Amino acid sequence: MFSAPMVQAEIDDLKFMSRRLAKRLVKTYPNGRGNPPTVLVERDAPWTRVKVGDRLWVREEWRVSRKWDAVKPADLPPRTMTVAFDAGGSIANQPAGCWAPDNGYPARGVRPEWLGKRRASMHLPRWASRLTLIVTSVKTEPLHAISPDDVYAEGVAAGMMDCGERMFICPVPGRDNEQGTATWAFSELWKHLHGPDSWDENPLVVAMGFRVIKANIDAPEAQAA
């Protein structure tokens, strides 16, 4: 799942790496479900199983026509409607007869009147995805180990030079007038996404490099990549 600015960076060929938590807390029930106590156990996250060559499909915030507002995502008839994305662009049946994205309609920041309610990225069906990621590298490391090159690969825009050091623009929405070091810029993004104390925790993360294929994961061009 990616935020709208990160999706836009992928479409613009500016983002080709992502970090995900390597551990997660899972509820367990030593005395059976429904019986106390409930114990949280730390386990490896699914991201630790990702390997080079894997194909991943991107989930992002989306909308369909308001006439479908009462229908659950799982019950929407596949590939029969235009799916628009809050990051701009859409995927639909094109005049050429294929199911393909149009990353120019609707334009970023424009929401046509026919669109219905916002739908969370976690509920985007596989058939409605417009971006496919081909994993090119995988490494597990502490969050604070991120390098300036990786900050750039994460989609954080480079700014001006300061005393011979490259500054980076704060990627948090509404703060693009701020600049700082690579580590500072990425830490602000991480805290924006994961909470104010999340950076200081320095968790173990899985850093995945990837190529972006601008097509549904089941489209011929994504299958052939």
Salt bridges, closest charged atoms under 4 A:
ASP12 OD1 - ARG108 NH2 3.08
ASP13 OD1 - LYS214 NZ 3.24
ASP44 OD1 - LYS23 NZ 2.51
ASP54 OD1 - LYS51 NZ 3.26
GLU60 OE2 - ARG130 NE 2.86
GLU61 OE2 - ARG118 NH1 3.03
ASP86 OD1 - ARG63 NE 3.00
GLU141 OE2 - ARG19 NH2 2.87
GLU141 OE1 - LYS139 NZ 3.97
ASP150 OD2 - ARG19 NH2 2.72
ASP150 OD2 - LYS139 NZ 2.80
GLU154 OE1 - LYS15 NZ 2.94
GLU154 OE2 - ARG19 NH1 3.04
GLU178 OE1 - ARG175 NH2 2.87
GLU188 OE1 - ARG175 NH1 2.92
GLU188 OE2 - LYS191 NZ 2.89
ASP218 OD1 - ARG126 NH2 2.72
